[in-house]
């Protein structure tokens, strides 16, 4: 009986530690998205609505990027696709002048 209780305790501990790692990733993703949105706001002069939309776009981008980051070399196609999707979302958010400034500042490819 003691062994069963001990086994259950360890299984529970493993489940809890896994959730902690996910929570840490979410904090990092949110921090990254917030930092990028604020940085873009300083450079491109966007309003609060655009700021929130940029934050959401970067949050989604970073969430998907983290999934691919284990094998960056093997996932170059997917990363380029993620960058293209991000650019399309930002193009919808920004006006033409803002988007051109974004491309000139952040995309040097």
C-alpha positions in Angstrom: 0.0 0.0 0.0 2.9 2.4 0.8 4.4 1.7 -2.6 1.1 2.5 -4.3 0.8 5.8 -2.4 4.4 6.7 -3.1 3.9 5.9 -6.8 0.8 8.1 -7.0 2.7 10.9 -5.2 5.5 10.8 -7.7 3.1 10.7 -10.7 1.3 13.7 -9.2 4.6 15.6 -8.7 5.6 14.9 -12.3 2.3 16.2 -13.6 2.6 19.4 -11.5 6.2 20.0 -12.6 5.2 19.7 -16.3 2.4 22.3 -15.8 5.0 24.6 -14.2 7.2 24.4 -17.3 4.2 25.3 -19.5 3.4 28.3 -17.3 7.0 29.4 -17.5 6.8 29.3 -21.3 3.6 31.2 -21.3 5.2 33.9 -19.2 8.2 34.1 -21.5 5.9 34.3 -24.6 3.8 37.0 -23.1 6.9 38.9 -22.1 8.4 38.6 -25.5 5.2 39.8 -27.2 4.8 42.7 -24.8 8.4 43.8 -25.3 8.1 43.6 -29.1 4.8 45.5 -29.1 6.2 48.3 -27.0 9.4 48.5 -29.1 7.3 48.8 -32.3 5.2 51.4 -30.6 8.2 53.6 -29.9 9.5 53.2 -33.5 6.3 53.3 -35.6 4.0 55.4 -33.4 0.9 53.2 -33.2 -2.3 53.7 -31.2 -3.5 51.6 -28.3 -5.8 49.4 -30.5 -2.9 48.7 -32.9 -0.6 48.0 -29.9 -3.0 45.3 -28.6 -3.3 43.7 -32.1 0.5 43.7 -32.5 0.9 42.1 -29.1 -1.6 39.4 -30.0 0.2 38.8 -33.4 3.6 38.5 -31.7 2.1 36.3 -29.0 0.8 33.8 -31.6 4.1 34.0 -33.5 6.2 33.3 -30.5 3.9 30.4 -29.4 4.4 28.7 -32.7 8.1 29.6 -32.9 8.8 28.0 -29.5 7.3 24.7 -30.9 9.8 24.8 -33.7 12.8 26.1 -31.9 14.1 22.6 -30.8 15.3 22.0 -34.4 15.8 25.5 -36.0 18.0 24.2 -38.8 15.5 21.5 -39.8 12.5 23.9 -39.5 13.8 26.8 -41.7 10.8 26.5 -44.1 8.3 26.6 -41.2 10.1 29.5 -39.6 10.0 31.5 -42.9 6.3 30.7 -43.1 5.8 31.9 -39.6 7.6 35.2 -40.4 5.4 35.6 -43.6 2.3 35.0 -41.5 3.4 37.6 -39.0 4.2 40.1 -41.7 0.7 39.6 -43.2 -1.0 40.1 -39.9 1.0 43.3 -39.2 0.3 44.5 -42.8 -3.4 44.3 -41.9 -2.9 46.1 -38.6 -0.6 48.9 -39.9 -1.3 51.5 -42.5 0.9 51.5 -45.6 3.4 54.0 -44.2 3.7 52.2 -40.9 4.1 48.9 -42.6 6.9 50.2 -44.8 8.7 51.6 -41.7 8.2 48.2 -40.0 9.8 46.4 -43.0 12.7 48.9 -43.2 13.4 48.6 -39.5 12.8 44.9 -38.7 13.1 43.0 -41.9 16.5 43.4 -43.6 16.3 40.2 -45.7 
